[in-house]
């Protein structure tokens, strides 16, 4: 992490329209920063469950999952465009061709976000919408879309957080150099990131380089379950992982070099959030150690600038090839760490090396409608706690947290998603415990604002607090939206 002072507050004589909008949406994730109040102070009844003043409340989406317009206005195909068009890859043959048609409906969607009281919106920029071939000449119409979206958010008092890579790699790079198997892709990513920094940093002050390294690497290049659908042998798979980390490091430097104003850059990783099976000093220490080692291939390497001895020993001859200069680039100082947390990984202490053991979930352990998602709200406490303690991280953002459900419309047209309300209340209670203990969690972004395309599940599982009727794409807030709005209003668990 790097320490940075807040930009000085105040007004500037004769500012441009964009400067005014940037100031209206300005905020910071800097450690210990004084941030503008985004919600009312909790009342006395909920003061014990209050979050710090200035806590970020927001929501997240990604380009492929909501935008649609997959081949319009000069956009090139992504690996997900190719993958979803292959028979048998996605449940019910669903694709993101139309998705939520956010590309056309973004103004209405911004109003839906605003109506919830949300002040922070994390979205992703589609790399092939800006660079259809992955590099070369930018697509002016693609940039225009993100210009208009950014301006619309700021005009409505919503701070934009832009993710540079949320898995939609330009298919041209996959075809030409093998995607993330090649260092050329890491360098192309840096060029794209620098372009975004140059063009949007006058209004966007927060950027996330890459979303969930471990997910898109392991599922996309290892198991073949996600785009591009490859099953690489371990030496090549570990090199893909390393090249993605290198791309992150290069994409930290490039936007800063091109930025027109001060920006803050971080990442979003779906960490192994290790929870002690019983809260004792022994099990807690084992869970902390497990957090470092089970995240060694990505987050640990970024925050420490090296692969752990245990990781390299386990990989053996399959370890990635790298140089000291690579690791220096990968560990470039970042301003915040985003944690995507959906499930716990329960850990117990053992006498034998490595000193911990992951405990399998019981057969009857509760899950959501997503078969992969086991419920364990304690992860929202232990995940940030471990990250702060192990690496002295000064600013943490819960960049994603939510649950998949099988929502049903009631006769009055409302979705009474009591399961999601229960999930949010339990998870936010655990997170509030972390902030009450001084763990520097600066904000929370619910996944997701809208029901959307959920990768291999297609549209069968819903994560949104806003319901989408897919045949006509009509949006309507669920019960969970009302709950989340009240949390934001009180700045406390309710």
Buried (B, 14 or more C-beta within 10 A) or exposed (E): BEEBEBBEEEEEEEEEEBBEBBBBBBBBBBBEBEBEEBBEEBEEEBEEBBBBBBBBBBBBBBBBBBBBBBEEEBBBBBBBBBBBBEEEBBBEEBBBEBBBBBBBBBEEBBEBBBEBBBBBBBBBBBBBBBBBBBBEEBBEEBBEBBBEBBBBBBBBEBBBBBBBBBBBBBBBBBBBBBBBBBBBBBBBBBBBBBBBBBBBBBBBBBBBBBBBBBBBBBBBBBEBBBBBBBEBEBBBBBBBBBBBBBBBBBBBBBBBEBBBEBBBBBBBBBBBBBBBBEEEEEBBBBBBBBBBBBBBBBBBBBBBBBBBEBBEEBBEEEBBEBEEEBBEBBBBEBBBBBBBBBBBBBBBBEEEEEBBBBEEBEEEEEBBBBEEBBBBBBBBBBBBBBBBEBBEBBBBBBBBBBBBBEBEEEEEEBBBBEBBBBBBBBBBBBBBBBBBEEBBBBBBBBBBBBBBBBBBBBBBBBBBBBBBEBEEBEBBBBBBBBBBBBBBBBBBBB
